[in-house]
Amino acid sequence: QVQLVESGGGLVQAGGSLRLSCADSGRTISSYHMGWFRQAPGKEREFVAACNWSGGRTDYADSVKGRFTISRGNAKNTVYLQMNSLKPEDTAVYYCVAKRSYYTGTYRARDEYDYWGQGTQVTVSS
């Protein structure tokens, strides 16, 4: 059973940076597609970023393109979300997601992913 654990959330001022990390507590996630979703209060959970199993393909929501970067660690056991130039509207709970797949593309839909972490809070103050 994949158990995703996120870390790295917190409070930051607008314009600042944070790096979120996600790893499986019990096994490697090297053969999994990984992604990040977020949910702000009163809003739908939305796609943020995704990468395929090799890390060679990435995809971003338009709202974060150019500011956020998803990447995998050298051993492919960890996935990161580097968030720069943060804005108050980035405030949300961020969820790490995973899907075992060797598809060369990426997935954006929530129901494509089989595993979800518990979420980590990111708060950006103005």
Backbone as CSV, one residue per row, in Angstrom:
resi,resn,N_x,N_y,N_z,CA_x,CA_y,CA_z,C_x,C_y,C_z
1,GLN,0.844,-1.187,0.000,0.000,0.000,0.000,0.883,1.242,0.000
2,VAL,0.602,2.134,-0.926,1.365,3.377,-0.999,0.825,4.342,0.048
3,GLN,1.704,4.908,0.831,1.313,5.917,1.823,2.174,7.143,1.599
4,LEU,1.566,8.170,1.082,2.297,9.380,0.734,2.333,10.331,1.927
5,VAL,3.497,10.896,2.160,3.662,11.836,3.262,4.251,13.124,2.709
6,GLU,3.521,14.216,2.887,3.992,15.519,2.420,4.658,16.270,3.567
7,SER,5.567,17.156,3.207,6.186,18.032,4.188,6.606,19.315,3.486
8,GLY,6.910,20.337,4.278,7.441,21.570,3.713,6.463,22.732,3.654
9,GLY,5.221,22.498,4.031,4.269,23.604,4.024,4.563,24.592,5.136
10,GLY,3.871,25.716,5.117,4.059,26.713,6.151,3.513,28.051,5.748
11,LEU,3.925,29.062,6.489,3.503,30.436,6.262,4.630,31.213,5.626
12,VAL,4.336,31.933,4.564,5.346,32.708,3.859,4.714,34.001,3.360
13,GLN,5.520,35.032,3.217,5.022,36.294,2.680,4.927,36.230,1.164
14,ALA,4.058,37.025,0.611,3.925,37.100,-0.843,5.288,37.417,-1.469
15,GLY,5.577,36.721,-2.551,6.865,36.865,-3.208,7.914,35.877,-2.736
16,GLY,7.613,35.190,-1.646,8.555,34.222,-1.095,8.473,32.873,-1.770
17,SER,9.230,31.921,-1.213,9.323,30.572,-1.782,9.137,29.518,-0.709
18,LEU,8.665,28.377,-1.151,8.576,27.182,-0.313,8.866,25.975,-1.196
19,ARG,9.380,24.907,-0.589,9.542,23.655,-1.317,8.807,22.554,-0.574
20,LEU,7.850,21.954,-1.256,7.122,20.822,-0.708,7.819,19.527,-1.129
21,SER,7.782,18.547,-0.240,8.341,17.231,-0.533,7.274,16.174,-0.307
22,CYS,7.405,15.083,-1.029,6.462,13.970,-0.876,7.232,12.669,-1.059
23,ALA,7.040,11.742,-0.150,7.682,10.434,-0.246,6.713,9.372,0.261
24,ASP,6.934,8.150,-0.168,6.153,7.027,0.338,6.814,6.521,1.600
25,SER,6.053,6.329,2.623,6.643,5.956,3.906,7.196,4.544,3.902
26,GLY,6.760,3.718,2.932,7.160,2.330,3.013,7.871,1.748,1.810
27,ARG,7.810,2.413,0.684,8.385,1.807,-0.500,8.754,2.860,-1.527
28,THR,9.410,2.379,-2.549,9.798,3.295,-3.607,8.608,3.723,-4.449
29,ILE,8.668,4.916,-4.954,7.631,5.412,-5.857,8.230,5.684,-7.222
30,SER,9.312,4.984,-7.534,10.020,5.278,-8.777,9.221,4.903,-10.012
31,SER,8.270,3.978,-9.921,7.484,3.579,-11.086,6.110,4.248,-11.100
32,TYR,5.970,5.319,-10.353,4.686,5.999,-10.237,4.725,7.382,-10.876
33,HIS,3.617,7.710,-11.525,3.380,9.100,-11.879,3.058,9.862,-10.591
34,MET,3.557,11.067,-10.506,3.331,11.856,-9.301,2.740,13.208,-9.667
35,GLY,2.041,13.799,-8.705,1.469,15.113,-8.976,1.127,15.838,-7.699
36,TRP,0.679,17.059,-7.877,0.224,17.889,-6.769,-1.117,18.515,-7.124
37,PHE,-2.032,18.488,-6.185,-3.292,19.196,-6.268,-3.363,20.139,-5.075
38,ARG,-4.288,21.081,-5.127,-4.493,21.959,-3.983,-5.970,22.284,-3.831
39,GLN,-6.319,22.632,-2.603,-7.698,23.001,-2.319,-7.717,24.165,-1.352
40,ALA,-8.271,25.272,-1.821,-8.444,26.454,-0.985,-9.823,26.384,-0.329
41,PRO,-10.010,27.082,0.784,-11.304,27.053,1.473,-12.444,27.466,0.546
42,GLY,-13.485,26.648,0.505,-14.659,26.963,-0.298,-14.492,26.734,-1.787
43,LYS,-13.360,26.155,-2.184,-13.119,25.926,-3.611,-12.927,24.449,-3.899
44,GLU,-13.036,24.118,-5.191,-12.808,22.748,-5.632,-11.310,22.426,-5.553
45,ARG,-11.038,21.148,-5.360,-9.641,20.713,-5.416,-9.186,20.808,-6.870
46,GLU,-8.008,21.407,-7.091,-7.568,21.658,-8.458,-6.166,21.131,-8.713
47,PHE,-5.939,20.810,-9.969,-4.636,20.339,-10.425,-3.607,21.458,-10.337
48,VAL,-2.403,21.106,-9.910,-1.310,22.071,-9.840,-0.176,21.666,-10.786
49,ALA,0.338,20.450,-10.616,1.485,20.012,-11.404,1.555,18.499,-11.408
50,ALA,2.219,17.954,-12.423,2.385,16.513,-12.521,3.672,16.183,-13.241
51,CYS,4.213,15.004,-12.941,5.341,14.495,-13.716,5.139,13.002,-13.938
52,ASN,5.697,12.490,-15.033,5.536,11.070,-15.290,6.540,10.268,-14.477
53,TRP,6.556,8.958,-14.645,7.335,8.099,-13.771,8.822,8.376,-13.840
54,SER,9.301,8.830,-15.003,10.735,9.094,-15.145,11.101,10.524,-14.765
55,GLY,10.095,11.373,-14.660,10.367,12.785,-14.425,10.665,13.546,-15.703
56,GLY,10.646,12.824,-16.844,10.990,13.465,-18.105,9.881,14.304,-18.701
57,ARG,8.657,14.093,-18.278,7.518,14.883,-18.735,6.877,15.550,-17.543
58,THR,6.596,16.842,-17.683,5.937,17.586,-16.624,4.790,18.401,-17.208
59,ASP,3.880,18.797,-16.346,2.711,19.569,-16.763,2.318,20.474,-15.602
60,TYR,1.826,21.662,-15.925,1.484,22.634,-14.899,0.152,23.309,-15.208
61,ALA,-0.551,23.663,-14.167,-1.719,24.514,-14.339,-1.239,25.889,-14.800
62,ASP,-2.054,26.559,-15.594,-1.665,27.882,-16.095,-1.382,28.850,-14.956
63,SER,-2.090,28.704,-13.848,-1.952,29.654,-12.743,-0.600,29.570,-12.050
64,VAL,0.136,28.480,-12.239,1.431,28.318,-11.556,2.598,28.200,-12.528
65,LYS,2.296,28.124,-13.818,3.357,27.940,-14.814,4.351,29.081,-14.735
66,GLY,5.634,28.728,-14.719,6.682,29.723,-14.628,7.070,30.070,-13.195
67,ARG,6.259,29.657,-12.226,6.556,29.943,-10.812,6.830,28.668,-10.025
68,PHE,6.175,27.575,-10.385,6.316,26.309,-9.667,7.081,25.318,-10.547
69,THR,7.840,24.439,-9.890,8.570,23.394,-10.602,8.411,22.077,-9.860
70,ILE,7.966,21.056,-10.587,7.871,19.716,-10.013,9.095,18.931,-10.463
71,SER,9.658,18.153,-9.545,10.836,17.372,-9.897,10.897,16.134,-9.016
72,ARG,11.718,15.179,-9.456,11.906,13.964,-8.674,13.327,13.945,-8.147
73,GLY,13.503,13.336,-6.972,14.825,13.181,-6.420,15.662,12.225,-7.255
74,ASN,16.956,12.180,-6.998,17.863,11.352,-7.790,17.482,9.882,-7.775
75,ALA,17.008,9.385,-6.674,16.609,7.982,-6.570,15.154,7.787,-6.938
76,LYS,14.501,8.834,-7.406,13.107,8.812,-7.842,12.166,8.436,-6.709
77,ASN,12.639,8.480,-5.449,11.790,8.096,-4.336,11.052,9.264,-3.715
78,THR,11.399,10.450,-4.137,10.797,11.656,-3.583,10.401,12.573,-4.727
79,VAL,9.313,13.269,-4.538,8.928,14.282,-5.519,8.827,15.625,-4.801
80,TYR,9.243,16.662,-5.487,9.279,17.990,-4.907,8.387,18.941,-5.695
81,LEU,7.922,19.968,-5.013,7.252,21.074,-5.682,7.913,22.348,-5.174
82,GLN,8.755,22.925,-6.008,9.390,24.192,-5.683,8.442,25.312,-6.078
83,MET,8.084,26.141,-5.121,7.110,27.201,-5.362,7.789,28.548,-5.130
84,ASN,7.906,29.322,-6.177,8.528,30.645,-6.115,7.501,31.724,-6.419
85,SER,7.838,32.942,-6.068,6.958,34.095,-6.338,5.538,33.809,-5.876
86,LEU,5.427,33.333,-4.655,4.123,32.931,-4.135,3.194,34.121,-3.989
87,LYS,1.917,33.846,-4.219,0.874,34.866,-4.140,-0.156,34.437,-3.090
88,PRO,-0.891,35.384,-2.538,-1.931,35.015,-1.560,-2.919,33.994,-2.114
89,GLU,-3.181,34.053,-3.413,-4.127,33.096,-4.008,-3.561,31.685,-4.111
90,ASP,-2.303,31.504,-3.786,-1.729,30.154,-3.722,-2.024,29.479,-2.388
91,THR,-2.603,30.235,-1.468,-2.944,29.670,-0.165,-3.935,28.522,-0.319
92,ALA,-3.570,27.356,0.212,-4.398,26.162,0.065,-3.743,25.010,0.822
93,VAL,-4.479,23.927,0.930,-3.884,22.662,1.347,-3.388,21.971,0.086
94,TYR,-2.136,21.561,0.096,-1.525,20.927,-1.074,-1.425,19.428,-0.832
95,TYR,-1.886,18.666,-1.829,-1.918,17.212,-1.739,-0.984,16.592,-2.765
96,CYS,-0.217,15.633,-2.322,0.609,14.827,-3.201,-0.218,13.636,-3.679
97,VAL,-0.065,13.275,-4.953,-0.831,12.162,-5.519,0.090,11.244,-6.308
98,ALA,-0.353,9.996,-6.466,0.467,9.026,-7.185,-0.399,8.050,-7.952
99,LYS,0.167,7.585,-9.070,-0.509,6.574,-9.885,0.582,5.711,-10.499
100,ARG,0.460,4.403,-10.335,1.452,3.517,-10.939,1.157,3.406,-12.425
101,SER,2.118,3.841,-13.232,1.913,3.855,-14.676,3.231,4.092,-15.380
102,TYR,3.391,3.487,-16.552,4.540,3.762,-17.402,4.141,4.565,-18.632
103,TYR,2.966,5.162,-18.564,2.526,6.062,-19.630,3.550,7.186,-19.780
104,THR,3.874,7.538,-21.022,4.914,8.547,-21.227,4.416,9.970,-21.011
105,GLY,3.102,10.160,-20.989,2.560,11.489,-20.755,2.303,11.733,-19.280
106,THR,1.379,12.643,-18.983,1.042,12.976,-17.600,-0.478,12.988,-17.435
107,TYR,-0.926,13.031,-16.195,-2.358,13.030,-15.893,-2.736,14.304,-15.151
108,ARG,-3.894,14.863,-15.522,-4.381,16.068,-14.841,-5.626,15.809,-14.008
109,ALA,-6.366,14.783,-14.326,-7.655,14.568,-13.674,-7.494,13.946,-12.291
110,ARG,-8.292,14.433,-11.354,-8.227,13.917,-9.993,-8.459,12.414,-9.933
111,ASP,-9.432,11.929,-10.699,-9.790,10.522,-10.585,-8.817,9.590,-11.292
112,GLU,-7.777,10.163,-11.915,-6.732,9.312,-12.498,-5.798,8.761,-11.429
113,TYR,-5.703,9.475,-10.311,-4.709,9.129,-9.296,-5.288,8.186,-8.256
114,ASP,-4.475,7.199,-7.898,-4.926,6.150,-6.992,-4.611,6.441,-5.530
115,TYR,-3.582,7.240,-5.299,-3.124,7.463,-3.927,-3.004,8.958,-3.653
116,TRP,-3.419,9.339,-2.455,-3.391,10.735,-2.030,-2.742,10.832,-0.653
117,GLY,-1.950,11.887,-0.478,-1.423,12.171,0.843,-2.455,12.900,1.688
118,GLN,-2.087,13.191,2.933,-3.003,13.861,3.858,-3.064,15.369,3.625
119,GLY,-2.105,15.907,2.944,-2.088,17.330,2.648,-1.204,18.115,3.590
120,THR,-0.686,19.220,3.080,0.110,20.137,3.881,-0.359,21.554,3.590
121,GLN,-0.496,22.347,4.636,-1.039,23.705,4.488,0.036,24.666,4.016
122,VAL,-0.306,25.444,3.002,0.539,26.546,2.537,-0.278,27.822,2.677
123,THR,0.272,28.774,3.415,-0.408,30.049,3.614,0.518,31.168,3.168
124,VAL,0.027,32.008,2.265,0.802,33.118,1.741,0.134,34.413,2.186
125,SER,0.860,35.180,2.967,0.310,36.440,3.482,0.649,37.590,2.546
126,SER,-0.247,38.562,2.487,-0.031,39.708,1.584,0.739,40.823,2.273
